[in-house]
Amino acid sequence: MPANARKDHPISMRLPESDLALIDRAARLRGRSRTDFVREAAVLTAEEVLMDQRLIRLDPEAFAEFMSIISAPATVVPEIVEIARHRAPWDNRDDEG
């Protein structure tokens, strides 16, 4: 590759002014440029999509064990039940609603 060849590839997009204002506000809060913010958000989203599509291969015995585990009845976890009984600290709504 020649010494002056760029390794970056530009992406151009058209956005409504409201989207751009939202992106700029979030980028400022993170102390990032618009380009860095959008690039990071796009890369993170792409990674999430690809991770959701990951293929997991199991031999027949492992698959049977996996199926028996996910098919079994749920187990009650008392600590989680206790947490679920309490109102979230940020939820100030009245019970009467």
Secondary structure, 3 states (H helix, E strand, C coil): CCCCCCCCCCCCCCCCHHHHHHHHHHHHHHCCCHHHHHHHHHHHHHHHHHHHCCCCCCCHHHHHHHHHHHHCCCCCCHHHHHHHHCCCCCCCCCCCC
